[in-house]
Amino acid sequence: MPDLLQVFVDDIDSRVAGYPGLVELFEHWKTLRGERSMPQRSDFDPINVPRLLSAICLVEVIDGGSDYYYRVAGSRLEDMTGQKMQNRLFSEITHVEARASMTATCEACVQSAGPVVIKNQLREPDRDHMSITAIILPLSEDGETVNMILTLTEFEDAS
């Protein structure tokens, strides 16, 4: 796991406090989940969180986590990372540290089958002054196996 990456699987409410977008998506996810352990992909309609669309990603879990695929990548994520993410496998991402961080983040969500919050600093050229806080939320068709991941990332100037 990359040195600067912090992964949290507990106390999610307090970890997203102060990040209105993360709070909004987490509350929306909890509403969709209801009494289940996690909602299905079909429960989530991005139109219901229009203010968050540019920062939302939907990631498909490939073969239990052997790879991950960006089905949807918000324009804000692509602008801030300087990389095209949508319709791309993680294994195709050339920046090794970014790929390792994204993979570790998704692995934590798949293994815990619950919400995850991460904090990290971007290591891409010309973007190493940016820090991120993100929420990673599992989606499941069968209520047990994470097959999709919903994320929202907040970017801050760390300098």
C-alpha atoms as one frame of an Amber mdcrd trajectory, in Angstrom:
protein
   0.000   0.000   0.000   1.449   3.414  -0.894   3.046   5.309   2.014   0.735
   8.330   2.004  -2.518   6.403   1.653  -4.652   6.186   4.780  -7.609   3.795
   4.642 -10.396   3.897   7.226 -13.199   1.347   7.571 -14.605   2.627  10.868
 -16.316   5.760  12.167 -17.256   6.799   8.630 -19.674   9.533   9.731 -16.995
  11.469  11.608 -14.400  10.918   8.872 -16.605  12.567   6.229 -17.679  15.420
   8.527 -16.558  18.706   7.034 -16.892  17.400   3.456 -20.461  18.218   2.376
 -20.292  16.171  -0.835 -19.011  13.078   0.960 -21.682  13.457   3.645 -24.401
  13.862   1.001 -23.360  10.766  -0.951 -22.934   8.682   2.213 -26.395   9.663
   3.474 -27.864   8.913   0.042 -26.134   5.496  -0.011 -27.481   4.680   3.460
 -31.001   5.591   2.329 -30.669   3.357  -0.738 -29.284   0.533   1.392 -32.186
   0.539   3.824 -31.992  -2.600   5.965 -29.625  -4.388   3.555 -25.854  -4.521
   3.969 -25.431  -2.531   0.738 -27.601  -1.300  -2.131 -27.634  -2.693  -5.648
 -26.254  -0.730  -8.598 -29.779  -0.426  -9.961 -30.789   1.428  -6.763 -28.397
   4.262  -7.541 -29.500   6.864 -10.083 -26.952   9.673 -10.457 -29.758  12.090
 -11.334 -30.666  12.064  -7.631 -27.336  13.674  -6.681 -26.824  16.179  -9.527
 -24.477  18.436  -7.574 -22.040  15.533  -7.136 -21.984  14.162 -10.690 -18.622
  15.611 -11.743 -16.837  13.897  -8.834 -18.611  10.518  -8.838 -17.110   7.318
 -10.181 -18.627   3.886 -10.650 -16.054   1.127 -10.629 -16.786  -2.457 -11.644
 -15.071  -5.191  -9.644 -13.521  -7.698 -12.075 -13.186 -11.344 -10.967 -13.506
 -10.614  -7.261 -10.904  -7.864  -7.395  -8.241  -9.134  -9.782  -8.764  -5.805
 -11.571 -11.178  -2.884 -11.544 -12.858  -1.016 -14.378 -14.008   2.602 -14.418
 -17.542   2.419 -15.862 -18.125   6.083 -15.024 -15.491   8.646 -14.053 -16.550
  12.171 -13.237 -14.918  15.003 -15.134 -13.556  16.500 -11.906 -11.550  13.337
 -11.190 -10.137  13.288 -14.700  -9.306  17.016 -14.542  -7.567  16.715 -11.186
  -5.581  13.574 -11.985  -4.794  14.572 -15.561  -5.756  11.104 -16.772  -8.684
   9.687 -18.713 -10.281   7.175 -16.391 -13.677   6.312 -17.848 -13.861   2.973
 -19.678 -10.427   2.013 -18.428  -9.069  -0.869 -16.377  -6.933   0.016 -13.377
  -4.240  -2.266 -14.827  -4.030   0.132 -17.796  -3.182   3.149 -15.651   0.463
   3.941 -16.280   1.179   5.971 -13.141   2.263   3.162 -10.787   1.618   4.952
  -7.479  -1.827   6.160  -8.543  -2.771   2.659  -9.719  -1.528   1.144  -6.444
  -3.520   3.638  -4.350  -6.713   3.135  -6.334  -6.351  -0.650  -6.191  -5.670
  -0.652  -2.437  -8.699   1.546  -1.888 -11.023  -0.723  -3.860  -9.554  -3.843
  -2.230 -10.370  -2.395   1.199 -13.982  -1.832   0.135 -14.319  -5.320  -1.381
 -12.771  -7.000   1.676 -14.792  -5.053   4.245 -18.005  -5.088   2.138 -18.676
  -1.741   3.745 -17.950   1.954   3.353 -14.346   3.117   3.295 -12.856   6.591
   3.619  -9.381   7.330   2.322  -6.990  10.213   2.636  -4.049  10.507   0.295
  -1.817  12.952  -1.501  -1.654  12.959  -5.287   1.737  11.915  -6.590   1.166
  12.738 -10.248   3.535  15.300 -11.799   2.327  18.890 -11.282  -0.375  17.686
  -8.896   1.669  16.635  -5.869   0.379  19.679  -3.968  -3.139  18.223  -3.932
  -4.540  16.019  -1.192  -7.688  13.952  -1.480 -10.356  12.609   0.805 -12.737
  10.104  -0.733 -15.602   7.862   0.235 -15.792   4.432  -1.330 -19.174   2.722
  -1.134 -19.938  -0.886  -2.039 -22.792  -1.989  -4.280 -23.924  -5.600  -4.577
 -26.385  -7.536  -6.669 -26.652 -10.393  -4.162 -26.262  -8.426  -0.916 -22.989
 -10.153  -0.066 -20.457  -9.787  -2.873 -19.251  -6.325  -3.842 -19.510  -6.138
  -7.629 -19.564  -2.347  -8.094 -18.066   0.526  -6.134 -19.414   4.066  -5.939
 -16.866   6.756  -5.082 -16.716  10.485  -4.538 -13.439  12.352  -4.190 -12.803
  15.782  -2.695  -9.583  17.576  -3.706  -7.776  20.136  -1.569  -4.634  22.155
  -1.998  -2.203  20.636   0.518   0.423  23.368   0.225
